């Protein structure tokens, strides 16, 4: 008695190692038409899950060129069986053996569109708890600590779902928390270092102000951005966000909450508002004022470094361009060197 052939087990694209053959669901993130030197058309297709993007070259004489040319669309889900590899020059690649659009019955094998939403590597609930613990253990000024914790609690559910920015860095749900927690830790480390190095400053560097400013510096994103209409759609700017931007909106949130609480030192509130409003530092970056206190300078560089590091890492890990350099990253305005051994 013959047994019914079993279907290959479904895995994740991001779980495959170089040389593995696997069956997985993938989102067609990009489909770009090109031509060879002798004029023959081809497509560069980039398939991804929430953690990895891999390139599939669809050549004119290949089995799927006609379907790619006339049927496939970016944003479409597929069930794929392919050999996965990591090319030294071209990055993650797949050699497709079988492919078809996702069907309703694929839900029985675990397909869920929400699995393809790019998100933070870290759990948002845990990051939120870490951020509140940071505030509780770092900010000594009790009214300022209550103000900061109160603003986090008031907007916590939304902050767990927000990106850090709309298009440039940490552009995924949970990105706001990942970025803010990293900036806060770096900024406080810098405050401790420079407070000791410049111990003769009067008044001394205000570590509480640095910590609160770092936690609240991008709070205005809650009023600037709305989650996209669908789970795979990017966030959209609100009317107020487009009119005023997150710096002014964040300053207003801090000012209103401080006025409502009523027991903060007025000078501390004014300096905290300056932290929020001036942390971008440069007018060409949208800052309405230059940093006028050293605490903003510390915050600015911690913020800029963390944003840039995420942008560098994203560019280097996802690029599939040939040669030793990445494609030009539009946000960074440059190509990065990836062909290095050290």
N, C-alpha and C positions, 0 to 999 in steps of 0.2 A: 504494500500500500504506500503510494507516494505521498510525501508530506508537502503541504502548501509552502511555497518559497516565502521566506520572511523578508520583510522590507528592512533596508539598512536603518539602524538606529539614528535618530536625529540628534545632532550635536550643535554646538555653536561655532560660528566662524572664528570667534576670538579665542576659542579653546584649542584650535588646531595648532600643531607644531609643524615646522617645515618638513615636508615629505609625507605628511598625513593626507589620507583620502577621507573625505567626510561628506555627509548629507546635512544640510543646514538651511535655515530660512535666512534671507538677506533682503535688505532694502537697496534698490538701485538708486544710489545717491546722485550719480552723475553719468551722463551719456553724451560724449563729445565726438562729433564726426571729424575725420581727418582724411588725408590722402597721402599715398606713398609717392616716392619720387617719380614713378611712372604713371601717376594719376589714378591709381586704384583706390577706391574708398575703403575706409576701415572705421571702426568705432573704438574709443577708449571708454570702457564702462567701469565704474567704481561701485562696488557692492560693499555694504557695511552692516554691522550690527551696532550695539551700543558701545562697543569697546574697540572695534578694529575696522579698518577700511582696506580692501584689497582690490587690485586692478585685474580686469579681464579684457584682453585684447580680442576684438571680434574682427577677423579678417574676411575679405570678400569671398575667399574659397572655403571658409569654415562652415560648419553645419548650422550655425545660428545667425548668420549675417542677415538673411531675409527677415527673420522675426525681429531682430534688433532694429533693422532699418524701418520696418513698417508698423510694428506692434509695441515694442518696449518703450516705456516712458519713465523718466526720472520720477521718483516718488512711489513707484510700483514695487510690490513685494513679490519675491520669487522663492520657490523651493529649488535648491541647487545641490547637485552632487559634483564634487570637484576635487582635484589634487591641489593642495595648498603648498606654496613655497615662498621663500624670502630671498629675493634676488639682491645681490650685493649692490647693484647700481639702481635697480628699479623698485626696490621695496617689496611689500607683500603682494603676491600674485596668486591668482587661481586659474587652473586649467580646467574648464568646465566640461564635464562629461554628459550631464543631463541637466536640463533647466526647464521650468515651467512657471507661469504665474501661480501665486498662492490661491487655493480654493477653500471654500467653507469647511470642507472635511479636514483640512489641515489643523484645525483647532484641536482635534483628537490627538494629534502628535505634538501638541504644545505650542502651536503658533499663537502669538498674542502681539498685536501691533505695538502695545505699550512697552514691550521688551526692547524696542528699537529706539526709544527715546534716549538721547544722550543725557547722561546724568553724572553727578559727582561720583568719584571713586569711593566716597565716604557716605555713611548713612546720615541723612539730614537730621534725624532726631538726636543722634549721638553728637553731631557737630553743634546742634543748638544747646544741648546739655553742657558740652565743653565750653561754649562761649559764655553761658551764664555762670559756670564755675569760675571761668577766668575773671569775670567782673566781680564776683563775690570775693575772690581771694586777692585781687590786685588793686582795686580802688578802695583806698582807706577812707576817703571823705564820704560819710554816710549818706547825706542828701544826694550827692552826685551818683553814688552807687545805686540808690533807689531810683533815681531818674533813668539811669541807663538800663537797669533791669526792667523798669516799667515800660520803657519804649520797646524793648525786645519782646516782652510778654504781650503787649498790645498788638504787635505786628508779626508775632512769631509764626503763625500758620502760613502767612504769605511769604515771609522771608525764607522758609524752608523750600518754597517752590520757585523762587526767583533766581535768574542768572545774576552774575555780577555786573554784566553789561549786555547791551542788546546785540552787538556784533563783533566786539573786539577780543574780550578775554572772559574766560569762565562763562561761556554762553549757553549754559545748560541749567536745568533745575538743580538747586543745591549749590550753584556756583557762588551766590552771594555769601552764603555761610562759609564755604571753603576759603574764599578770598578774604573775607573779613577776619576769620579766625587766624589765618596766616599773617595778615597785616598786623593784627593786634599783638601777636606774640613777638614778631620782629620789632615792632615799634617800641614795645616795653623793654626788650633787650637793649635796644639802642639808647633808650632813655636812661636805663641803669648805667650803661657804659659812659655816656657823656655827662651824666650827673656826677659821677665820680671823677671823670677827667677834668671837668670844669667846676670843681667844688667851690670855687670862689664866686661863682655867679650869684647875684642877689637881685631878685629872689632866685632860689635855685630852680633848676628844671623841674617842672611839675609833672611827676610821673602819673598822678591821677588824671590830669588833663590829657596827657598823651594816650592813656588807656581808654578813657571815655571817648576821645576824639576818634581813635582808631576803630572802636566798635561801632560808632555812629556815623562815620564819615560818608558812607554811601546809603544811609537810611532813606534818603529821598528816592531811591529806586522803587520803594513801595508805592509811591504816588506817580512815578514817571513811567512805569511799565505795567502792562496788563499781560497775563498769560495768553498765548495764542488760542484761537478758537478750537483747534484740535490738538491731540496729544503730541503730534509731530510738527506742529506749526511753531515758528519762532515767536517770541514775545512781541507785542506791539506797543508803540508809544502812546500814552494817553494825551488828551488835549492839554492838560496842565503840564505834562512832561515836555511837550513840544514848545509850549509857551515860555516855560520858566527853567526847565532842566532840573536835574536832581540836586544840584548844590543849593539853590534857593528853596526848593521844596523840603530838603532835609533841614536846612536852617529853620524854616517855619515849624517843622514838626518838633524840633528841639525847643524852640522858643515857646511854643504853645504849651508843651508838656511841663516846662520849667515854671511858666506862669501858673499853670493849674496846680502844681505841687506846692509852690509858694514859699519854700523854706531854703532855697539855694542862695548862696552868695551871688549878688547881681554881677560882680566883676567876673566870677568864674563862669557864669552863664554867657556873658559877652565873649569871653575868650573861647569857650566851647563853640559858640556860633561861628567865630572866626576860624576855628579848626575845620568845621564842616564846609564853610563857604570858600576857604582859600587853599584847601589841600591839593588841588590840581596845580597850583603855584604859577603856571604860565598863562598869560592871556591868550596865546594861540591854542592852548588846550581848553579854553573856555573858563578859565578862572577869573572871577570878577575882581579879585584883589591878589597882590603878591603876599606871600607869607611875611607877617610882621613880628612873629614871635618864634623862638627856636623850636617850640613844640610842634608847630605846623611843618617846619622844615623836616623834622624827623618823620612825621607822618607821611609827608609827600614822598620821601625817598623809599620808605617801607612799602607804600602803596604802589609806586611806580615799579619797583623791583619785582614785587610779587606778580603784578599784571604782566610785565614783560617776560618773566620766567615761564608763566603759563603759555604765553603766545609762542615763545621759542620752542617749548616742549611739544606743543601741538603741531607746529610746523615741521619739526624734525621727525616726529613719530608717524605722521600721516602722509608725508610727501612721497610721491611715486615718480618724480622726474628722473630721467637718466642723468648720469654724470655725478660728479662730486658735490654739486650744489643743489639745493632745493629750488623749486619754482619760486619766483618772486612773491613774497607774502605781501598782500595789499595793505594789511594793517601795520606790519613792521616796516614796509617800504624797502625791502631788501631781500636778497637771497641769503640763505645760511649754508655754511659748509657742513656737509654731512659725511663726506668721504674722508674719514679720519680713523686712525687706529688707537689713539690715546684720548 
